[in-house]
Amino acid sequence: MGGVLQVCRPKRSGVPQVTEFSSRLSPTLPWNSSSPPLLLHFDVNKTLILTDSIDAKTQEDGIRETIAELFWGWSRREAQEWTWLGDPNTIHLQPPEVETIAGSELLTYYDFCRKVTKDKKELKAMARSFRLAGSENARMQMESLFYNVTRRMQLPEDVQKTKAAEDVGLRGTSIMMLPAVFVLTAELARSGRPFAVMFRSFGQDHEKIKEEWNGFCTMQHPLFSHLLDGIGPLDGTGLGPDRRLHNIHTLYRDSDGPVLALSTFTNGPEEMPWDQWARTKPRPEVDTRNGRAYFRDVLKAKALSGVQEVQKWFEDQLLQQSTAGIKDDWSWWYWQGQVSNAGKVFYEIRNTKQLFFDDNVELDDARIVDCRDLNGAPVPKEHALRHLIQKVSPVEAVIDDDYFLRALERCHGEKLGLQEWHNVLDSCSDEHCAIRSHEELVAAGRGAGCCWSCSSPVSACPPRR
C-alpha cells in the first residue's frame, strides 16, 4: 500500500455535503434548534496526545498508565492482592456489571496500585510495569494491548522523516495527535454545523499540537488531509472559517474570579513561577501571586476579568467558529486542594451545547474540570458528568477513530449513524480480518504480539492504512 495512513471508518449514508456558511455568524442570528452550535474543550495531555509536560511523561508511559485504568478485577480488602476478571469484554473505562463478592472490592488495576502505595513515583512504576497484575494471563493481555496500541500509533515508514511529516511537527516515528480528533473535526465541518475548539492544558503542551493541527487545517497533513476531501481546507480560504490555532491565552483564577490574559502564555514571574509557589511547603496560607497586577504592570497584557467578560469571550469564539489554546491555572487548582471547583473552568452559553474531554476526570467526580452555569454558579455534578464532561481513555481513542463522535452522541443524544462499538479486543487493523468470538480467540492461543481479532501474528496483520 501507499504511504498514507488511512483512517478506517465505515462510509455512512445520508451524511450532508458541506454547507456554505459565513466565517462570522451574526450574533443576532438564532441558532438552528435541531443542531445547536458546539463548543468543544479538549484537554491536551493524555487526551489528544500521550505525553505530559507536567509529569514529564513519555508516550509509552501514557499508554501503559491508561491500560492500567481499563482492566478491572477483584481486590480483597484484607490483603494486597488483585485478580483480573478474566473477561476481555470487561476491558473498558466503564465499570462492568458483575455480581459482588463478599470481602472484595471491584477496582481497576490502576486504582489497586493507588490503594497499595501513596508514593506517587512508586505508584507510576507499579501501574506501568503491570507487575502486581496477579496472573501471567493478565500481564500478557496488558502487554499485548500495549503492543497493539503502539503499533497503531506508528507512522508508515515511507512517511517517517519526510519533509511533509516534519512540517506538521511529526519528527519521530509515531503519530502525535490522536486520529479521532481529526475525524470529529472533519465530520462537523462536513455537516456545516457551527463549532469551535478550545485546547486546554495546565502545562506547556499547546505548542506540541499547534503545528500538526494547523497542518491538518491547511490540508498539508501527510496522514489525515484526505478526511477533508470534498470539504476543503479549514484555514479561511474556502467557504468556512479559519480554524487554525493562532493564539494561546492564560486563564488565571483567584478569590475574585477568573482573569483571561489574551495572547499571553505565562506561569508567572521567573523568580517565583506560580506552580512553584503552589508547591511551597508549608502550604502558603494566603494567595500572594498577584497575577492581576503581573498581567497589568509587567506583561502589559490585555485581560478580561470576571465571569461575564470571560463567558462573553467564549461565546465570541463560538460565533467566530475559531480555535484557541488556553493555559489553565494549575497553581490555583493545586493550592485549593485539587477540587473541581478550582479546576479548568467553562461557562454555559445559551442555545449552545458544550463538551469537555479530559482524561483526569473521574467517573463520579469532575475533579479537574469546573462547570459553571450562566450566572457563574457550579453546575450540579450529576448533570455535568452526564452531559458536559467526558472522561477520555486515549487507548480506546487510538483503537476507535469514532471515539469522540461516540462521546458526542452519548452525552448530547446526537444521532450520527455510527456503527456499533466493539470492545478493544474486537478491533483489528486488517480490513479482511473477521471478528471472532472470545472462545475462538482463547482456543487459538493468542499471545503477546498477536492481533486482537484474528490471532494472527502481528506481521500478518498490517497496521491501519
FIBABA-578542 format. One record per residue (C-alpha): residue in three letters; y, x, z negated. Coordinates in pm, whole numbers, plus 32768, in hexadecimal, padded with zeros to 4 digits. Each point is the difference from the previous one (the first is absolute). Example, Ala and Ser with C-alpha at 12.3 -4.5 7.8 and 13.67 -1.06 7.14 Angstrom:
2
R,residuo,north,east,up
R,ALA,7E3E,84CE,7CF4 $
R,SER,8158,8089,8042 $
% end
This chain:
465
R,residuo,north,east,up
R,MET,8000,8000,8000 $
R,GLY,816A,8061,801A $
R,GLY,80D8,808A,7EEF $
R,VAL,80A0,7EBD,7F89 $
R,LEU,7F8A,7F7A,7EB3 $
R,GLN,7FE2,7E91,8056 $
R,VAL,801C,7F04,7EE7 $
R,CYS,7EC4,7F2D,8018 $
R,ARG,806F,7E9A,7FD7 $
R,PRO,7F7E,7EC0,80A1 $
R,LYS,80E5,7F61,80FC $
R,ARG,8086,7EB8,7F82 $
R,SER,8048,7ED7,80D9 $
R,GLY,813E,7F3E,7FDC $
R,VAL,80D6,8124,7F8F $
R,PRO,815F,7FB6,807C $
R,GLN,80A9,80F2,80E8 $
R,VAL,812F,80C1,7F92 $
R,THR,8126,7F18,7FD0 $
R,GLU,8164,8068,8045 $
R,PHE,80D9,8005,7ECD $
R,SER,814E,8094,7FA7 $
R,SER,800E,8155,7F5A $
R,ARG,80D5,7F5C,7EF3 $
R,LEU,7FB2,7EA1,7F94 $
R,SER,8127,7F24,7FA6 $
R,PRO,801D,7FCE,7E85 $
R,THR,804D,7E93,8043 $
R,LEU,7ECE,7FCA,80DA $
R,PRO,7EEF,7F4B,7F37 $
R,TRP,7EA9,80A2,800D $
R,ASN,7EE0,7F4B,80A5 $
R,SER,7F55,7F56,7ED9 $
R,SER,7EA8,8026,80A1 $
R,SER,801F,817B,8003 $
R,PRO,8109,807A,7F0D $
R,PRO,806C,816B,801B $
R,LEU,7F43,810D,7F46 $
R,LEU,8086,8115,7F25 $
R,LEU,7EE5,80F7,7FD1 $
R,HIS,8009,810F,7EF6 $
R,PHE,7F0A,8121,801B $
R,ASP,7FC5,8101,7EF5 $
R,VAL,7FC6,814C,80B0 $
R,ASN,7F11,80C7,7F25 $
R,LYS,7E93,7F8D,800F $
R,THR,8071,7EC8,80B8 $
R,LEU,806E,8085,8153 $
R,ILE,7F9C,816B,7FD1 $
R,LEU,7EF9,809F,7F23 $
R,THR,80D8,810D,7F64 $
R,ASP,80F3,7FEB,7EDD $
R,SER,8129,80E2,7FB9 $
R,ILE,801A,7F82,7E98 $
R,ASP,7E9D,8071,7FA8 $
R,ALA,7FE4,8116,8107 $
R,LYS,7ED6,7F3B,8083 $
R,THR,7F46,8069,813B $
R,GLN,7F6C,7F11,80FF $
R,GLU,7E9F,804B,7F88 $
R,ASP,8066,7FBB,7E98 $
R,GLY,8097,7EB4,8063 $
R,ILE,7EC6,7F90,80B8 $
R,ARG,7F19,8061,7EE3 $
R,GLU,80D3,7F51,7EF8 $
R,THR,800E,7EC4,80D2 $
R,ILE,7E87,7FFF,8032 $
R,ALA,7FDC,8019,7E85 $
R,GLU,80CC,7EBD,7FE9 $
R,LEU,7F12,7F43,80E9 $
R,PHE,7EB1,8035,7F54 $
R,TRP,7FB2,7F07,7EEB $
R,GLY,7EFF,8030,7EEF $
R,TRP,7F9D,7FB7,7E9A $
R,SER,8079,80D2,7EDF $
R,ARG,7F57,7FDA,7EAD $
R,ARG,810C,7FD8,7EF9 $
R,GLU,7F56,80E1,7F02 $
R,ALA,7FA9,8118,80F5 $
R,GLN,80B6,80C9,8108 $
R,GLU,7F1C,7F91,8118 $
R,TRP,804C,7F51,8148 $
R,THR,7F02,7F65,80EC $
R,TRP,8060,7F95,8160 $
R,LEU,7FA3,7E9A,805C $
R,GLY,7F3C,808E,8123 $
R,ASP,806B,7EF7,80FB $
R,PRO,80D4,8080,8124 $
R,ASN,809C,7EA7,801B $
R,THR,80B1,803D,7EB4 $
R,ILE,80B8,8135,807E $
R,HIS,8156,7F60,8008 $
R,LEU,8151,8001,7F57 $
R,GLN,7FC4,7EA4,7F6F $
R,PRO,7F08,7FDD,7EE1 $
R,PRO,7EB2,7F66,806A $
R,GLU,7F7C,7EBC,7F72 $
R,VAL,7ED2,8069,7F33 $
R,GLU,7F55,7F83,7EC9 $
R,THR,8078,80A7,7EC3 $
R,ILE,7F23,80E9,7F38 $
R,ALA,801A,7FF5,7E88 $
R,GLY,8097,813A,7F6F $
R,SER,8073,807E,8154 $
R,GLU,814C,8000,80B6 $
R,LEU,8034,7FE2,8177 $
R,LEU,80DD,8122,8070 $
R,THR,804C,80C8,8135 $
R,TYR,7F91,8167,7FF3 $
R,TYR,816D,8069,7FE9 $
R,ASP,8044,7F1B,7ED8 $
R,PHE,7EC7,8084,7F58 $
R,CYS,8085,8164,8024 $
R,ARG,8149,7F88,7F6D $
R,LYS,7F3C,7F75,7EDA $
R,VAL,7F4C,814B,7FCA $
R,THR,8135,80DC,7FF2 $
R,LYS,8174,7FD9,7FC1 $
R,ASP,804E,8155,8098 $
R,LYS,8098,7FC0,8155 $
R,LYS,7F88,8147,809B $
R,GLU,7E9C,7FCB,7F86 $
R,LEU,800A,7E96,8075 $
R,LYS,805A,8066,8161 $
R,ALA,7EED,8107,8006 $
R,MET,7EF9,7F06,7F89 $
R,ALA,806A,7EF5,80F8 $
R,ARG,800F,80EB,812A $
R,SER,7EB3,80AC,7FBD $
R,PHE,7F36,7EBE,7FC5 $
R,ARG,7F3B,80CC,7F00 $
R,LEU,7FE9,7EE5,7F00 $
R,ALA,7F84,7F03,80FE $
R,GLY,7EB2,7FE6,7F4C $
R,SER,7F04,800A,811B $
R,GLU,7FC7,80DC,812D $
R,ASN,8007,7ECB,80DB $
R,ALA,815D,7FA0,7F88 $
R,ARG,8085,8160,803C $
R,MET,7F5D,8008,8157 $
R,GLN,80A4,7EB6,8060 $
R,MET,8153,807B,7F87 $
R,GLU,7FE1,8148,80BC $
R,SER,7F88,7F4C,8137 $
R,LEU,812B,7F17,7FFA $
R,PHE,80E6,812B,7FCA $
R,TYR,7F66,80AD,812E $
R,ASN,8024,7ECC,80D9 $
R,VAL,816D,7FC6,7FA0 $
R,THR,8063,816A,803C $
R,ARG,7F57,7FF1,8154 $
R,ARG,80C5,7ECD,8061 $
R,MET,8140,80B3,7FA4 $
R,GLN,7FBC,812B,80E0 $
R,LEU,80E0,8031,812D $
R,PRO,7F44,8022,814A $
R,GLU,7FD7,8171,804D $
R,ASP,80C4,7FE2,8143 $
R,VAL,8128,7F72,7F3C $
R,GLN,7FFF,8101,7EE8 $
R,LYS,8110,810D,8016 $
R,THR,8098,7F64,8137 $
R,LYS,8178,7FE3,802A $
R,ALA,7FE3,7E85,8009 $
R,ALA,7F54,7FFF,7EAC $
R,GLU,80EC,80FB,7F62 $
R,ASP,8130,7F43,8082 $
R,VAL,7F9D,7ED7,7F28 $
R,GLY,7FAE,80D2,7ECF $
R,LEU,7E86,801B,8035 $
R,ARG,7FDD,8175,7FCA $
R,GLY,7EA6,8001,7F67 $
R,THR,7EAB,7F7E,8063 $
R,SER,8017,7E9F,7F72 $
R,ILE,80DB,7ECE,8020 $
R,MET,811B,7FD3,7F07 $
R,MET,806A,7E92,7FFC $
R,LEU,7EE5,7F04,7FF8 $
R,PRO,7FCC,7F4B,814B $
R,ALA,8008,7EAA,7F58 $
R,VAL,817B,8014,7FD2 $
R,PHE,8032,8039,8176 $
R,VAL,7F17,7EDD,804E $
R,LEU,80C8,7F1A,7F1C $
R,THR,814C,8070,8093 $
R,ALA,7F8A,7FCE,8165 $
R,GLU,7F75,7EA6,7FB5 $
R,LEU,8145,7F8D,7F5F $
R,ALA,80D1,8091,8119 $
R,ARG,7F22,7F5A,8105 $
R,SER,8028,7EAF,7F57 $
R,GLY,817C,801A,8002 $
R,ARG,800C,7FB1,7E90 $
R,PRO,812C,8099,7F47 $
R,PHE,7F9D,810B,7F06 $
R,ALA,807F,8138,7F54 $
R,VAL,7F4C,8122,7F5B $
R,MET,805B,80BA,7EC1 $
R,PHE,7F4A,8144,7FB1 $
R,ARG,8004,802B,7E84 $
R,SER,7FA3,8131,7F32 $
R,PHE,8047,80A0,7EB1 $
R,GLY,7FCE,8152,80A5 $
R,GLN,8072,80C7,812D $
R,ASP,7F06,7F87,80FF $
R,HIS,80E7,7F40,80E9 $
R,GLU,8030,812F,80DE $
R,LYS,7E86,801B,802D $
R,ILE,7FF9,7EB3,80B4 $
R,LYS,8156,7FFF,80A9 $
R,GLU,7F9C,80CB,8132 $
R,GLU,7EBD,7F42,8038 $
R,TRP,8099,7EA9,7FCF $
R,ASN,811F,804D,80EB $
R,GLY,7F0E,8092,80FF $
R,PHE,7F41,7EB8,7FF9 $
R,CYS,8141,7F38,802C $
R,THR,8063,80CF,8132 $
R,MET,7E9E,7FE6,808F $
R,GLN,7FD3,8178,7FE7 $
R,HIS,7EDD,7FEF,7F0D $
R,PRO,7ECD,80A3,80A2 $
R,LEU,7F10,7F14,7F4E $
R,PHE,809E,7EAC,7FCA $
R,SER,810C,7FC8,810A $
R,HIS,7F08,7F2B,80C2 $
R,LEU,8026,7EF6,7EF3 $
R,LEU,815C,7FBF,808A $
R,ASP,7F8B,7FC9,8165 $
R,GLY,80A5,7EC3,807E $
R,ILE,8100,8011,7EE6 $
R,GLY,80BF,813B,804A $
R,PRO,80A3,80FA,7F16 $
R,LEU,8086,7F96,7EAF $
R,ASP,8130,80E2,800F $
R,GLY,8108,7F06,806F $
R,THR,7FE7,8055,8173 $
R,GLY,7F30,7ECC,804D $
R,LEU,8022,7E94,7FA2 $
R,GLY,7FDC,802E,7E8B $
R,PRO,80B5,80BC,7EEA $
R,ASP,7FF1,8170,7FAC $
R,ARG,7EE7,8022,7F02 $
R,ARG,8010,8179,7FD9 $
R,LEU,8030,8093,7EA6 $
R,HIS,815E,8094,7FFA $
R,ASN,8073,7FF6,7E96 $
R,ILE,7F69,8036,7EA8 $
R,HIS,80B5,7F6C,7ED5 $
R,THR,7FE0,8031,7E88 $
R,LEU,7FCA,7ED0,7F23 $
R,TYR,806A,805B,7E9F $
R,ARG,7FCD,7F23,7ECE $
R,ASP,809A,7FF7,7EA6 $
R,SER,804D,7F00,7EF2 $
R,ASP,8121,7F76,80D2 $
R,GLY,7F21,7FAF,8129 $
R,PRO,7FAB,8099,8152 $
R,VAL,80D7,80F0,80CA $
R,LEU,7FAF,804E,816B $
R,ALA,8099,8148,807E $
R,LEU,800C,7FDD,817A $
R,SER,7F8C,8119,80E6 $
R,THR,7FC4,80D1,7EC8 $
R,PHE,7EBC,80A0,7F93 $
R,THR,8015,8092,7EA5 $
R,ASN,7F49,8035,7EB9 $
R,GLY,813D,8057,7F44 $
R,PRO,80A7,8150,7FBA $
R,GLU,7F38,813F,803A $
R,GLU,803A,807C,7E9D $
R,MET,7F59,7EC7,7F6F $
R,PRO,7F4C,7F26,8102 $
R,TRP,7FCC,7E9D,7F88 $
R,ASP,7E84,801E,800C $
R,GLN,8013,8134,7F23 $
R,TRP,80E3,7F46,7F0E $
R,ALA,7F02,7EE5,7FE7 $
R,ARG,7EEA,80F5,7FA8 $
R,THR,80CB,80A3,7EEA $
R,LYS,7F4F,800C,7EB0 $
R,PRO,804A,7F69,7F14 $
R,ARG,8059,7ED2,80D2 $
R,PRO,8179,7FD9,802A $
R,GLU,807C,7EDD,7F2F $
R,VAL,8129,7FBD,80E4 $
R,ASP,8020,8002,817C $
R,THR,80E7,8129,803D $
R,ARG,7FCF,8022,8178 $
R,ASN,8151,7F63,805D $
R,GLY,7F88,7FBD,815F $
R,ARG,8120,7F1E,805D $
R,ALA,80FD,8111,7FB7 $
R,TYR,7F25,80FB,80BA $
R,PHE,8001,7F29,8139 $
R,ARG,8176,7FC5,7FE8 $
R,ASP,808F,814C,7F8D $
R,VAL,7F08,8106,8079 $
R,LEU,7F55,7F76,8135 $
R,LYS,8125,7F25,806E $
R,ALA,7EF7,7F08,8072 $
R,LYS,803D,7E9A,805F $
R,ALA,7F43,7F31,7F02 $
R,LEU,7FAF,7E91,7FD5 $
R,SER,7FEF,7F89,7E9A $
R,GLY,7F63,7ECF,7F5F $
R,VAL,7EFC,7F01,805F $
R,GLN,80D2,7F41,80FB $
R,GLU,8075,8131,80C5 $
R,VAL,7EA6,809E,8010 $
R,GLN,7F60,7EB3,8056 $
R,LYS,8100,7FCC,8115 $
R,TRP,7FB1,815A,808A $
R,PHE,7E8D,7FA8,801B $
R,GLU,805E,7EBD,80AE $
R,ASP,80DB,80BE,80F7 $
R,GLN,7EDF,80E9,8053 $
R,LEU,7F30,7ED1,8056 $
R,LEU,8115,7F67,80D2 $
R,GLN,8012,8145,80C4 $
R,GLN,7E83,801F,8004 $
R,SER,8027,816B,7FA4 $
R,THR,7F2B,8103,7F52 $
R,ALA,8075,80C4,7ECF $
R,GLY,7F79,80F4,7F02 $
R,ILE,8042,7FD2,7E8C $
R,LYS,7FCC,8104,7EF1 $
R,ASP,7FB8,7F33,7ECC $
R,ASP,8054,8063,7E9B $
R,TRP,7ECB,809E,7F65 $
R,SER,80C5,8083,7ED8 $
R,TRP,806D,7EA2,7F96 $
R,TRP,7EA2,7F74,8025 $
R,TYR,7F66,811F,7F3D $
R,TRP,8109,7FFE,7EED $
R,GLN,7FD3,7E89,7FD4 $
R,GLY,7E8E,802D,7FBE $
R,GLN,7F79,7FD3,8164 $
R,VAL,8022,7E85,7FFA $
R,SER,8027,7F2A,8137 $
R,ASN,8158,7F79,7F9F $
R,ALA,8087,8162,8027 $
R,GLY,7F49,804E,8145 $
R,LYS,804D,7FEB,8172 $
R,VAL,80DF,7ECF,800B $
R,PHE,802C,7EFF,8112 $
R,TYR,80A4,7EAA,8001 $
R,GLU,7F9F,7EB2,8093 $
R,ILE,80CC,7F93,812E $
R,ARG,8025,7E97,806D $
R,ASN,7F30,7F8A,812A $
R,THR,7F4C,814D,800B $
R,LYS,7EA5,8082,7FB4 $
R,GLN,7FCC,8154,7F61 $
R,LEU,7ED2,80D4,7FB1 $
R,PHE,7FF1,814A,7F43 $
R,PHE,7ED7,80E4,804A $
R,ASP,7FB3,8101,7EF0 $
R,ASP,7EC2,80AF,7F8F $
R,ASN,807C,8023,7E99 $
R,VAL,800C,7E8C,7FBF $
R,GLU,7EE4,7F83,7F25 $
R,LEU,7F3F,7EC3,804D $
R,ASP,8092,7F5D,7EC7 $
R,ASP,8143,80C5,7FD4 $
R,ALA,811E,8047,80F0 $
R,ARG,802B,8144,7F3A $
R,ILE,80D9,80C2,80F3 $
R,VAL,80AC,7EE8,80C4 $
R,ASP,8115,7F23,7F73 $
R,CYS,801E,7EAC,80AE $
R,ARG,8144,7F48,7FB9 $
R,ASP,8071,7EA3,8061 $
R,LEU,8148,7F9B,80A6 $
R,ASN,80BB,8027,7EB7 $
R,GLY,7F65,814D,7FA3 $
R,ALA,7F0C,7F76,7EFD $
R,PRO,7E94,807A,8002 $
R,VAL,7F14,7F32,80D7 $
R,PRO,7ED2,7F7C,7F3B $
R,LYS,7EE6,80FB,8015 $
R,GLU,7EFE,7F0E,808A $
R,HIS,80DE,7F99,8124 $
R,ALA,8068,8166,804A $
R,LEU,7E9B,8083,8008 $
R,ARG,7F88,7EE1,80D8 $
R,HIS,8118,7FEA,8101 $
R,LEU,80F0,8127,7FEA $
R,ILE,7F32,8136,7FAF $
R,GLN,7EC7,808C,809F $
R,LYS,7F33,8112,7F5C $
R,VAL,7F95,80F2,8110 $
R,SER,7EBF,80C3,802B $
R,PRO,804C,810C,8105 $
R,VAL,7E8D,8036,8035 $
R,GLU,7FD3,7E94,8067 $
R,ALA,813C,8020,80D3 $
R,VAL,7F6B,812D,80B7 $
R,ILE,7EC5,7F3D,8054 $
R,ASP,80A8,7EB5,805A $
R,ASP,811E,801B,80FA $
R,ASP,8061,7E97,7FB0 $
R,TYR,801D,804A,7E8B $
R,PHE,8173,7FB5,7FD8 $
R,LEU,7FE9,7ED4,80E7 $
R,ARG,7EED,7F73,7F25 $
R,ALA,80D6,8032,7ECB $
R,LEU,8119,7F40,80A7 $
R,GLU,7F0F,7EEA,805B $
R,ARG,7F72,7FF3,7E9F $
R,CYS,8147,800C,7F3C $
R,HIS,80D5,7F22,80DD $
R,GLY,7EFF,7F19,809B $
R,GLU,8045,8086,815D $
R,LYS,7F10,7F99,8113 $
R,LEU,7FD1,813B,80CD $
R,GLY,7EAA,7FC2,809B $
R,LEU,7F62,8139,7F6F $
R,GLN,7E8D,8042,8011 $
R,GLU,7F40,7FE1,7EBC $
R,TRP,801D,813C,7F31 $
R,HIS,7EBE,80AD,7FA3 $
R,ASN,7FBF,80E6,7EDD $
R,VAL,8059,816F,802B $
R,LEU,7E8F,8049,803A $
R,ASP,7FFB,7F16,812C $
R,SER,80FD,80C0,80CF $
R,CYS,7F87,80E6,8114 $
R,SER,80E0,80C3,80EA $
R,ASP,7F00,7FE7,8118 $
R,GLU,8053,7EC6,80C7 $
R,HIS,7E94,7FE6,8071 $
R,CYS,7F79,8008,7E9E $
R,ALA,7F6E,7EB8,7F83 $
R,ILE,8047,7FB4,7E93 $
R,ARG,7EC2,7FFA,7F38 $
R,SER,7FA8,7F5E,7EB7 $
R,HIS,8006,80C0,7EBA $
R,GLU,7E82,7FF5,7FF8 $
R,GLU,7FEA,80A3,8155 $
R,LEU,80F5,810C,7F95 $
R,VAL,7F32,804F,7ECB $
R,ALA,7EBE,8001,80CA $
R,ALA,809D,80F3,80F5 $
R,GLY,8037,80F2,7EE4 $
R,ARG,8170,8031,8047 $
R,GLY,8088,8136,7F5A $
R,ALA,8147,80BC,7FED $
R,GLY,808F,804A,8155 $
R,CYS,7F6D,7EC9,80A1 $
R,CYS,80B2,7EDA,809C $
R,TRP,8040,7EE3,7F0E $
R,SER,7F7D,7EFC,80F5 $
R,CYS,7EFB,8098,80E4 $
R,SER,7F75,8111,7F1C $
R,SER,801C,80F2,8122 $
R,PRO,8064,8164,7FBD $
R,VAL,8179,8028,8015 $
R,SER,7FDE,80CD,813F $
R,ALA,7F67,7ECF,80AA $
R,CYS,8112,7F14,7F8A $
R,PRO,814B,8078,8090 $
R,PRO,814C,7FD1,7F4E $
R,ARG,80DF,7ED7,8053 $
R,ARG,809F,8044,8154 $
% end
